[in-house]
Amino acid sequence: MSTPNAYIKEADTTVLYKKTLNTLAPVLALNCHETFSKFNAKKAVQTDPFDMAKEQDDVLTCARETVNYVETNYKAEMIKYQECLEANPGNMVKCADLRDDLSKCVLKGLAKK
């Protein structure tokens, strides 16, 4: 079965769940900053999203690779932070230390890759 959007790689089976993306938003913002910036720059001048296939694919690829890396190497830290966010809806300040710890660990690990 082919995908409706040509830019989505059929072999990529990673599912990016909202809960995971919300938890890893700080890490994604740091690790995928350049990719997100290129996407937003193109989006600002491009009216047809189908003319942005490469940029969309780059964003999805960076997000998937980052999520896979964190889930493989820092799952316990991610779960702690996720549980804190769920226990303190609307009060992320209570989870700031866990967020910072997770971000530092992940970015340090990614720098070694």
Phi, psi and chi 1 to 4 in degrees:
 res  aa     phi    psi   chi1   chi2   chi3   chi4
   1 MET       -  130.2 -178.3  172.0  128.8      -
   2 SER   -88.8  154.5   66.5      -      -      -
   3 THR   -83.8  150.6   57.8      -      -      -
   4 PRO   -69.2  -25.4   19.6  -26.6      -      -
   5 ASN  -111.2  119.8  -62.5  -42.4      -      -
   6 ALA   -63.0  -24.2      -      -      -      -
   7 TYR   -76.8  -13.7   62.4   87.1      -      -
   8 ILE   -85.0  124.2  -63.2  175.0      -      -
   9 LYS   -74.6  126.0  -62.9  175.7 -175.7  167.4
  10 GLU   -64.7  -32.0  -67.4 -144.1   32.4      -
  11 ALA   -76.2  -13.6      -      -      -      -
  12 ASP   -81.1  112.6 -168.1  -13.4      -      -
  13 THR  -104.6    3.0   57.9      -      -      -
  14 THR   -67.3  128.3  -56.3      -      -      -
  15 VAL  -104.6  127.9  177.3      -      -      -
  16 LEU   -98.9  103.8  -60.5  174.6      -      -
  17 TYR   -84.3  147.0  -66.9  101.3      -      -
  18 LYS   -55.0  -44.5  178.7 -178.2  176.6 -178.5
  19 LYS   -59.5  -43.5 -176.4  175.7  175.0  178.1
  20 THR   -68.1  -44.1  -57.1      -      -      -
  21 LEU   -63.2  -39.6  -68.6  173.3      -      -
  22 ASN   -64.1  -42.1  -75.4  -21.8      -      -
  23 THR   -64.4  -41.8  -58.5      -      -      -
  24 LEU   -94.7    9.4  -64.5 -179.7      -      -
  25 ALA   -52.6  -45.0      -      -      -      -
  26 PRO   -62.6  -39.8  -19.1   29.4      -      -
  27 VAL   -68.0  -43.6  172.6      -      -      -
  28 LEU   -62.9  -41.3  -69.8  166.6      -      -
  29 ALA   -60.9  -37.4      -      -      -      -
  30 LEU   -79.3  -47.0  -66.9  169.5      -      -
  31 ASN   -74.7  -32.5 -170.3   53.1      -      -
  32 CYS  -108.2   18.3  -60.5      -      -      -
  33 HIS   -53.4  -49.3  175.6   75.9      -      -
  34 GLU   -62.9  -42.7 -175.3  177.8  -30.5      -
  35 THR   -64.3  -44.3  -55.8      -      -      -
  36 PHE   -63.8  -39.3  -67.9  171.6      -      -
  37 SER   -63.9  -42.6  -67.6      -      -      -
  38 LYS   -63.0  -41.8  -73.1  179.0 -176.8  176.5
  39 PHE   -61.8  -48.2  174.2   83.1      -      -
  40 ASN   -65.1  -36.1  -73.7  -31.0      -      -
  41 ALA   -64.8  -43.6      -      -      -      -
  42 LYS   -68.0  -40.4  179.0  102.3 -178.9 -141.3
  43 LYS   -61.4  -33.9 -175.5  176.2  158.0 -171.2
  44 ALA   -65.4  -27.2      -      -      -      -
  45 VAL  -112.3   -6.5  -63.5      -      -      -
  46 GLN  -109.3  128.3 -173.9   57.9 -100.4      -
  47 THR   -95.3  -22.8   56.2      -      -      -
  48 ASP  -101.7  111.6 -174.2   -5.1      -      -
  49 PRO   -62.0  -23.1   14.2  -21.1      -      -
  50 PHE   -73.8  -12.7  -70.3  104.0      -      -
  51 ASP   -88.3    6.9  -70.6  -22.7      -      -
  52 MET  -118.3   27.3  -63.6  177.1   53.9      -
  53 ALA   -56.2  -44.6      -      -      -      -
  54 LYS   -64.1  -45.1 -179.8 -171.4  179.5  -34.3
  55 GLU   -64.9  -40.5  -69.0   78.9    7.9      -
  56 GLN   -63.5  -43.7  -69.9  170.8  -17.0      -
  57 ASP   -63.4  -40.7 -173.5   51.6      -      -
  58 ASP   -62.6  -41.3  -69.6  -12.8      -      -
  59 VAL   -64.3  -48.0  165.9      -      -      -
  60 LEU   -61.7  -41.9  -69.5  171.4      -      -
  61 THR   -63.5  -47.4  -62.3      -      -      -
  62 CYS   -62.1  -44.2 -172.4      -      -      -
  63 ALA   -63.4  -46.4      -      -      -      -
  64 ARG   -63.2  -44.9  -75.2 -174.2  179.4  107.5
  65 GLU   -62.7  -40.5  -72.4  174.4   -3.7      -
  66 THR   -66.6  -47.0  -57.0      -      -      -
  67 VAL   -60.2  -46.1  168.1      -      -      -
  68 ASN   -60.5  -42.3  -73.2  -21.8      -      -
  69 TYR   -62.4  -47.2  178.5   78.9      -      -
  70 VAL   -64.9  -45.1  173.1      -      -      -
  71 GLU   -64.5  -29.3  -72.6 -178.6  -22.8      -
  72 THR   -80.1  -39.6  -60.0      -      -      -
  73 ASN  -107.3  -21.7  -63.4  -74.2      -      -
  74 TYR  -137.3   37.4  -59.5  100.0      -      -
  75 LYS   -59.6  -45.2 -176.3   94.2  173.4  170.2
  76 ALA   -61.3  -44.0      -      -      -      -
  77 GLU   -65.2  -39.4  -67.5   87.8  -16.0      -
  78 MET   -64.2  -44.1 -176.7 -176.2   87.3      -
  79 ILE   -64.5  -41.8  -70.4  170.8      -      -
  80 LYS   -57.6  -47.0  -92.8 -172.1 -176.8  172.3
  81 TYR   -65.8  -42.4  178.4   49.8      -      -
  82 GLN   -61.1  -43.4 -163.6  169.0   59.8      -
  83 GLU   -65.0  -37.8  -72.0  172.0  -12.4      -
  84 CYS   -63.5  -43.7 -177.2      -      -      -
  85 LEU   -61.5  -41.4  -69.8  173.8      -      -
  86 GLU   -68.0  -34.3  -69.6  171.6   -5.6      -
  87 ALA   -78.3  -17.4      -      -      -      -
  88 ASN  -129.9   59.2  -61.1  -73.2      -      -
  89 PRO   -61.0  133.4   20.0  -26.7      -      -
  90 GLY    77.1    5.8      -      -      -      -
  91 ASN  -137.0   64.4 -167.2   -0.6      -      -
  92 MET   -65.9  -16.8  -70.8 -166.1  -85.7      -
  93 VAL   -59.0  -35.9  172.7      -      -      -
  94 LYS   -64.1  -19.6  -71.6 -171.9  175.2 -175.3
  95 CYS  -107.0    6.7  -53.1      -      -      -
  96 ALA   -59.2  -40.9      -      -      -      -
  97 ASP   -64.1  -42.1  -70.7  -18.1      -      -
  98 LEU   -65.4  -40.9  -68.9  171.3      -      -
  99 ARG   -60.8  -47.0  179.0 -159.1   61.2 -140.2
 100 ASP   -64.5  -41.4  -67.2  -14.3      -      -
 101 ASP   -61.4  -45.6  -69.8  -15.4      -      -
 102 LEU   -62.6  -46.9  175.4   62.9      -      -
 103 SER   -60.5  -44.6  -64.6      -      -      -
 104 LYS   -63.4  -45.6  -73.4  175.5 -168.8  171.5
 105 CYS   -60.3  -48.4  -72.3      -      -      -
 106 VAL   -64.5  -47.6  171.7      -      -      -
 107 LEU   -66.2  -36.1  -66.9  175.3      -      -
 108 LYS   -64.2  -43.3 -170.3 -179.7  -68.4 -174.5
 109 GLY   -65.7  -41.7      -      -      -      -
 110 LEU   -65.8  -34.2  -73.9  168.2      -      -
 111 ALA   -65.4  -28.7      -      -      -      -
 112 LYS   -80.0  -18.8  -67.2  178.4 -177.0  177.5
 113 LYS   -62.0      -  -93.1  177.9   75.7  173.5
